[in-house]
């Protein structure tokens, strides 16, 4: 009797987990209406793909290509100079970019470098 109860409990738990994953997939399939949402979406996808240690440099640039694709990318400025042309700082780090379909929220391309 105890074995049957445990098996039934495990099956119900797995059904609940499958229902949650379907809900998450539905949210990803929705459109991305504005640039703020595009930035949030990009950060989430970069972290999911490359982990919490992903290095993207702020500020992030957002553009809408042909009214159908959001492109979000980090600014990569390796050398910062003052008004006299002297080097003030050198940045080390990567560049991140993502292209997403506006209406579907589907990732077209994603890239991060170190």
Buried (B, 14 or more C-beta within 10 A) or exposed (E): EEEEEEEEEEEEEEEEEEEEEEEEEEEEEEEBEEBEBBBEBBBEBBEEBBEEEBBBBEEBEBEBEEEEBBBBBBEBEEEEEEEEEEEEEEEEEBBBBBBBBBEBBBBEEBBBEE
